[in-house]
Amino acid sequence: MRDLGVGFHYLVQGQKWVARHGKQYGFGLIPGLITLVLYLAALTALAVWGPDFVAWCTPFAHDWSSPWSGLFRGLLTAVLFALALLLSVVTFTAMTLLIGQPFYENLSEKVDRDVSPDGTAPESGLPFWRELWISARDSLRIVARAALWGVLLFGLGFVPFVGQTVVPVIGFFVTGFFLTEELTGVALQRRRVELRDRLGLLRSRRMLVWGFGTPLGLAFLVPFVAVFLMPGAVAGATLMVRDLLGEETTGGDDHDDHDGRSGGPGGGHAPRPRPADPWTKPQVR
């Protein structure tokens, strides 16, 4: 249970880090703002032309008597918009990370340099286009896994009592896990840790992951909050990756644990072995 608090502490520390580095925070806002504008434009277009699209898709309802035709198409339009809104919430983080790959890569690297004892940061050594391809491929895989969980939880939502109490809570924890996977992927990809190994690493510290990702997922439900929390979330996820991989962390009081030992809020943990890497060891500069 201690890991729950440690995970939340990393989330807070990430926000503190970008607050102390205003330039990095400003650059980190750009991808979220771009994604927000694109999503708002798409949702606005759907709101304007959605009824026409539904009417075009339901020619069989043209001859229905009033008010059934209007009610039927209005319901379909509402369902279509609700699904689009749900999809936008689920994919916002993945799309923002994809658009902001160079921004968040740079931010994560600077966090590593800031807290590393020797001031270095791991790097993949891969060309930018290759990193972008891996990021896009892994994001699609994560979104697909999250969608499967969403379908399962949606079906369980019809179970009396359980669907209205237990299922929403499970949904928040599932969202927190996948959100954390997306965010830690920025730092782990630089270390050439494959998706399968990343998932195994996160499952080994579920409490830590939930402590970080679940409150962040709840905060993302508030409109526009995701844009302003994303830079700090990437910074906090980078700090958490160092804990997960047993990497030494320094940086003063902000990164000392409660016993005063170096290594971040999770510094009391023994170093953990790194996952098997099918690539080569990351370069450190």
Phi, psi and omega per residue, in radians:
M1 nan -0.437 -3.141
R2 -1.047 -0.577 -3.113
D3 -1.090 -0.464 3.086
L4 -1.038 -0.822 3.115
G5 -1.171 -0.642 3.127
V6 -1.121 -0.751 3.124
G7 -1.073 -0.750 3.118
F8 -1.145 -0.611 3.124
H9 -1.106 -0.684 3.087
Y10 -1.105 -0.651 3.100
L11 -1.084 -0.769 3.121
V12 -1.176 -0.737 -3.132
Q13 -1.098 -0.610 3.099
G14 -1.125 -0.730 3.098
Q15 -1.147 -0.641 3.097
K16 -1.156 -0.650 -3.114
W17 -1.107 -0.819 -3.131
V18 -1.230 -0.463 3.081
A19 -1.161 -0.564 3.108
R20 -1.438 -0.240 -3.127
H21 -2.168 1.343 -3.021
G22 -1.028 -0.636 -3.127
K23 -1.119 -0.786 3.109
Q24 -1.109 -0.661 3.112
Y25 -1.119 -0.753 -3.140
G26 -1.068 -0.790 3.102
F27 -1.148 -0.612 -3.133
G28 -1.199 -0.340 3.105
L29 -1.338 -0.421 -3.017
I30 -1.035 -0.866 -3.138
P31 -1.058 -0.707 3.136
G32 -1.119 -0.680 3.125
L33 -1.174 -0.699 3.097
I34 -1.088 -0.818 3.134
T35 -1.092 -0.715 -3.139
L36 -1.078 -0.772 3.132
V37 -1.091 -0.763 3.139
L38 -1.101 -0.754 -3.122
Y39 -1.203 -0.710 3.107
L40 -1.115 -0.679 3.104
A41 -1.112 -0.744 3.139
A42 -1.150 -0.742 3.133
L43 -1.196 -0.623 3.086
T44 -1.140 -0.761 3.103
A45 -1.076 -0.682 3.118
L46 -1.155 -0.683 3.129
A47 -1.151 -0.594 -3.109
V48 -1.382 -0.833 -3.041
W49 -1.810 -0.010 3.127
G50 -1.017 -0.825 3.127
P51 -1.033 -0.683 3.109
D52 -1.151 -0.675 3.126
F53 -1.134 -0.749 3.119
V54 -1.116 -0.718 3.112
A55 -1.091 -0.694 3.125
W56 -1.148 -0.590 -3.121
C57 -1.412 -0.205 -3.097
T58 -2.199 1.073 3.138
P59 -1.121 -0.420 -3.129
F60 -1.155 -0.284 -3.101
A61 -1.633 0.028 -3.114
H62 -1.036 -0.707 -3.026
D63 -1.623 0.129 3.121
W64 -1.227 2.585 3.136
S65 -1.292 2.672 3.093
S66 -1.255 2.470 0.121
P67 -1.755 0.233 -2.969
W68 -1.115 -0.680 3.134
S69 -1.077 -0.816 -3.139
G70 -1.146 -0.706 3.133
L71 -1.145 -0.744 -3.120
F72 -1.110 -0.845 -3.126
R73 -1.225 -0.571 3.074
G74 -1.131 -0.700 3.105
L75 -1.124 -0.764 3.123
L76 -1.109 -0.663 3.111
T77 -1.126 -0.733 3.120
A78 -1.127 -0.728 3.115
V79 -1.125 -0.737 3.126
L80 -1.065 -0.765 -3.133
F81 -1.197 -0.667 3.124
A82 -1.119 -0.726 3.113
L83 -1.139 -0.712 3.113
A84 -1.114 -0.678 3.124
L85 -1.163 -0.739 3.104
L86 -1.099 -0.757 3.134
L87 -1.107 -0.655 -3.141
S88 -1.161 -0.654 3.115
V89 -1.171 -0.739 -3.094
V90 -1.177 -0.661 -3.021
T91 -1.690 -0.061 -3.038
F92 -1.053 -0.828 -3.106
T93 -1.111 -0.804 -3.134
A94 -1.068 -0.754 -3.134
M95 -1.184 -0.695 3.127
T96 -1.123 -0.735 3.121
L97 -1.155 -0.618 3.129
L98 -1.189 -0.828 3.120
I99 -1.132 -0.671 -3.062
G100 -1.667 0.383 -3.104
Q101 -0.848 -0.920 -3.136
P102 -1.177 -0.580 3.137
F103 -1.155 -0.905 -3.067
Y104 -1.294 -0.515 3.046
E105 -1.076 -0.773 3.132
N106 -1.159 -0.723 3.132
L107 -1.109 -0.820 -3.129
S108 -1.084 -0.697 3.131
E109 -1.116 -0.697 3.132
K110 -1.179 -0.609 3.059
V111 -1.103 -0.786 3.114
D112 -1.020 -0.787 -3.136
R113 -1.117 -0.663 -3.064
D114 -1.169 -0.631 -3.038
V115 -1.839 -0.086 3.123
S116 -1.339 2.388 -3.131
P117 -1.003 -0.601 -3.116
D118 -1.788 0.129 3.071
G119 1.236 0.367 3.134
T120 -1.888 2.901 3.127
A121 -2.441 2.377 3.080
P122 -1.116 2.575 3.024
E123 -2.462 2.632 -3.023
S124 -1.289 -0.520 -3.058
G125 1.365 0.086 3.126
L126 -1.532 2.644 3.039
P127 -1.142 2.737 -3.058
F128 -1.014 -0.737 -3.100
W129 -1.099 -0.596 3.123
R130 -1.211 -0.746 3.095
E131 -1.076 -0.712 3.137
L132 -1.122 -0.705 3.127
W133 -1.122 -0.782 3.137
I134 -1.098 -0.734 3.132
S135 -1.090 -0.775 3.140
A136 -1.153 -0.761 3.135
R137 -1.078 -0.818 -3.125
D138 -1.179 -0.623 3.116
S139 -1.110 -0.720 3.108
L140 -1.105 -0.692 3.120
R141 -1.127 -0.726 3.141
I142 -1.176 -0.743 3.119
V143 -1.082 -0.681 3.121
A144 -1.121 -0.749 3.104
R145 -1.119 -0.733 3.129
A146 -1.131 -0.642 3.126
A147 -1.131 -0.690 3.106
L148 -1.097 -0.754 3.070
W149 -1.091 -0.684 3.139
G150 -1.088 -0.736 3.105
V151 -1.106 -0.753 3.141
L152 -1.098 -0.821 -3.127
L153 -1.177 -0.583 3.099
F154 -1.107 -0.747 3.104
G155 -1.132 -0.715 3.122
L156 -1.198 -0.335 3.134
G157 -1.118 -0.314 3.131
F158 -1.498 -0.119 3.098
V159 -1.282 2.197 -3.097
P160 -0.983 2.435 3.107
F161 1.171 -0.999 -3.124
V162 -1.056 -0.733 -3.116
G163 -1.144 -0.407 -3.113
Q164 -1.753 -0.120 -3.099
T165 -2.152 -1.074 -3.046
V166 -1.296 -0.779 -3.044
V167 -1.040 -0.795 3.106
P168 -1.043 -0.636 3.122
V169 -1.151 -0.786 3.091
I170 -1.045 -0.692 3.140
G171 -1.045 -0.701 3.126
F172 -1.156 -0.681 3.126
F173 -1.215 -0.666 3.088
V174 -1.115 -0.770 3.095
T175 -1.053 -0.749 3.135
G176 -1.081 -0.665 -3.137
F177 -1.146 -0.875 -3.092
F178 -1.213 -0.570 3.077
L179 -1.118 -0.740 3.105
T180 -1.141 -0.659 3.115
E181 -1.065 -0.761 3.133
E182 -1.075 -0.773 -3.044
L183 -1.285 -0.737 3.105
T184 -1.223 -0.345 3.132
G185 -1.047 -0.488 3.136
V186 -1.081 -0.869 -3.131
A187 -1.313 -0.644 -3.101
L188 -1.250 -0.548 3.113
Q189 -1.161 -0.615 3.076
R190 -1.132 -0.431 3.116
R191 -1.631 0.123 3.111
R192 1.001 0.720 3.045
V193 -1.630 2.090 -3.083
E194 -1.220 2.812 -3.070
L195 -0.985 -0.788 -3.118
R196 -1.056 -0.743 3.118
D197 -1.197 -0.611 3.114
R198 -1.111 -0.773 3.135
L199 -1.110 -0.720 3.104
G200 -1.112 -0.691 3.123
L201 -1.094 -0.762 -3.124
L202 -1.228 -0.633 3.119
R203 -1.152 -0.473 3.140
S204 -1.248 -0.285 3.125
R205 -2.330 0.995 -3.049
R206 -1.028 -0.716 -3.124
M207 -1.070 -0.722 3.108
L208 -1.086 -0.770 -3.140
V209 -1.119 -0.790 -3.136
W210 -1.159 -0.656 3.110
G211 -1.091 -0.525 3.120
F212 -1.503 -0.888 -2.948
G213 -1.455 -0.582 -3.066
T214 -1.150 -0.874 3.079
P215 -1.111 -0.552 3.094
L216 -1.169 -0.738 3.099
G217 -1.087 -0.681 3.082
L218 -1.121 -0.692 3.121
A219 -1.153 -0.593 -3.118
F220 -1.189 -0.270 3.095
L221 -1.207 -0.397 3.109
V222 -1.363 2.224 -3.093
P223 -0.930 2.367 3.040
F224 1.264 -0.187 -3.117
V225 -1.114 -0.644 -3.112
A226 -0.981 -0.661 -3.114
V227 -1.049 -0.764 -3.031
F228 -1.454 -0.363 3.140
L229 -1.627 -0.268 -3.052
M230 -1.023 -0.834 -3.134
P231 -1.022 -0.789 3.125
G232 -1.168 -0.559 3.114
A233 -1.164 -0.697 3.089
V234 -1.134 -0.729 3.121
A235 -1.108 -0.795 3.131
G236 -1.126 -0.662 3.112
A237 -1.138 -0.605 3.091
T238 -1.140 -0.740 3.076
L239 -1.083 -0.678 -3.131
M240 -1.205 -0.619 3.102
V241 -1.057 -0.687 3.125
R242 -1.096 -0.632 3.071
D243 -1.184 -0.809 -3.111
L244 -1.048 -0.611 -3.101
L245 -1.662 0.028 3.110
G246 1.235 0.457 3.135
E247 -1.456 2.417 -3.118
E248 -1.186 2.407 -3.109
T249 -2.261 2.323 3.055
T250 -2.210 3.134 3.096
G251 2.477 0.321 3.064
G252 1.532 -2.767 -3.007
D253 -1.117 -0.546 -3.089
D254 -1.158 -0.351 -3.072
H255 -2.104 0.263 3.061
D256 -1.640 2.544 3.097
D257 -1.449 -3.072 -3.007
H258 -1.216 -0.327 3.115
D259 -1.603 0.016 3.135
G260 1.438 0.180 -3.138
R261 -1.599 2.553 3.140
S262 -1.233 2.638 3.097
G263 2.261 0.225 3.103
G264 1.409 -3.134 -3.131
P265 -1.081 -0.359 3.076
G266 -1.774 0.329 -3.039
G267 -1.107 -0.318 -3.137
G268 -1.270 -0.232 -3.131
H269 -1.319 2.529 3.027
A270 -1.186 2.587 3.126
P271 -0.987 2.417 -3.108
R272 -1.814 2.499 3.133
P273 -1.170 2.550 3.123
R274 -1.343 2.611 3.131
P275 -1.101 2.750 3.071
A276 -1.056 2.368 -3.082
D277 -2.002 1.958 -3.108
P278 -1.286 -0.196 3.130
W279 -1.594 -2.370 3.035
T280 -2.026 2.920 3.121
K281 -1.155 2.479 -3.121
P282 -1.155 2.577 3.071
Q283 -1.372 2.627 3.081
V284 -2.166 2.242 -3.114
R285 -2.055 nan nan
